Amino acid sequence: MLDMGCGPGNVTTEVLLPRLPADFGLLVGADISAEMVQYATETYTHSKLRFTQFDLVNDIGETAQLQPSVFDKIFSFFCLHFIQDHRYYLAIKAEFHS
C-alpha cells in the first residue's frame, strides 16, 4: 500500500494502518518534504510501515524506489490539489494511476 502526500504521517498511521488486513505486506508513506518524512519516521514506528521522500510530479517513472506496479493500492488524501496540470499528469503519467 502507498499513501502519496503523507505529510507528517498521522493519516497514514492513524487512519490507513488500522484499517488494513493483518496480513498486508508494507504500508509506505511518501511525501515531497524531507522534513515531513523525517518527522513521520521519528514519530511513527511499526514493523510494516516506512516513510520516504518522493516528488509525485518529477519522480514518477524516474525512480526504482516507488514503482506503481509494486503497490496493490495507492491512496492520496492531501496532495493531488498541488499538481498544477492534471491533464498532463493523467495523460503522461498513466502508468501510475491506471
C-alpha positions as CSV (number, residue, x, y, z in Angstrom):
1,M,0.0,0.0,0.0
2,L,1.2,3.5,-0.8
3,D,0.0,6.8,0.7
4,M,1.1,9.7,-1.6
5,G,1.5,13.0,0.1
6,C,1.5,11.6,3.6
7,G,2.8,14.8,5.2
8,P,3.6,14.2,8.9
9,G,2.4,10.6,8.7
10,N,-0.6,10.9,11.0
11,V,-3.3,9.9,8.5
12,T,-1.1,7.1,7.2
13,T,-0.6,5.7,10.6
14,E,-3.8,6.6,12.4
15,V,-6.4,6.2,9.6
16,L,-4.9,3.8,7.0
17,L,-2.8,1.4,9.1
18,P,-5.6,0.3,11.5
19,R,-7.9,-0.4,8.5
20,L,-5.5,-2.7,6.7
21,P,-5.9,-6.5,7.0
22,A,-3.5,-8.2,9.4
23,D,-1.7,-10.0,6.5
24,F,-0.8,-6.9,4.5
25,G,2.8,-6.6,3.3
26,L,4.0,-3.0,3.7
27,L,2.5,0.5,4.0
28,V,4.7,3.2,2.5
29,G,4.0,6.9,3.2
30,A,5.6,9.2,0.6
31,D,5.9,13.0,0.7
32,I,7.9,15.6,-1.2
33,S,9.1,17.2,2.1
34,A,12.2,15.8,3.7
35,E,11.1,17.4,7.0
36,M,7.7,15.7,6.9
37,V,9.3,12.3,6.1
38,Q,11.8,12.8,8.9
39,Y,9.1,13.7,11.4
40,A,6.9,10.8,10.3
41,T,9.8,8.3,10.6
42,E,10.8,9.6,14.0
43,T,7.2,9.8,15.3
44,Y,5.5,6.6,14.0
45,T,7.0,3.2,14.1
46,H,5.6,-0.1,13.0
47,S,7.3,-3.2,11.5
48,K,5.2,-2.8,8.3
49,L,5.4,1.0,8.0
50,R,8.0,3.0,6.1
51,F,8.2,6.7,5.0
52,T,10.2,8.0,2.0
53,Q,10.7,11.3,0.2
54,F,9.1,11.3,-3.3
55,D,8.1,14.1,-5.7
56,L,4.9,13.0,-7.4
57,V,5.3,15.3,-10.3
58,N,9.0,14.8,-11.0
59,D,9.9,11.4,-9.8
60,I,7.2,9.2,-11.3
61,G,8.9,6.6,-13.5
62,E,12.3,8.0,-12.7
63,T,13.0,6.1,-9.5
64,A,13.1,2.4,-8.7
65,Q,12.1,3.3,-5.2
66,L,8.4,3.7,-5.9
67,Q,7.2,1.8,-9.0
68,P,3.4,1.8,-9.3
69,S,3.3,-1.9,-10.1
70,V,4.7,-2.8,-6.7
71,F,1.6,-1.5,-4.9
72,D,-1.8,-3.1,-4.7
73,K,-3.4,0.1,-3.6
74,I,-2.4,3.8,-3.8
75,F,-4.0,6.4,-1.6
76,S,-3.7,10.2,-1.8
77,F,-5.7,12.3,0.6
78,F,-3.9,15.6,0.6
79,C,-1.6,16.1,-2.4
80,L,-3.4,16.0,-5.8
81,H,-4.6,19.6,-5.5
82,F,-0.9,20.6,-5.5
83,I,-0.4,19.2,-9.1
84,Q,-0.9,22.2,-11.4
85,D,-1.7,20.4,-14.7
86,H,-3.9,17.4,-14.0
87,R,-4.5,16.8,-17.7
88,Y,-0.7,16.4,-18.3
89,Y,-0.4,14.2,-15.3
90,L,-3.3,11.9,-16.3
91,A,-2.1,11.7,-19.9
92,I,1.7,11.3,-19.5
93,K,1.9,9.5,-16.2
94,A,-0.9,7.0,-16.9
95,E,1.3,4.1,-15.7
96,F,1.0,5.4,-12.1
97,H,-2.8,5.5,-11.9
98,S,-4.2,3.0,-14.3
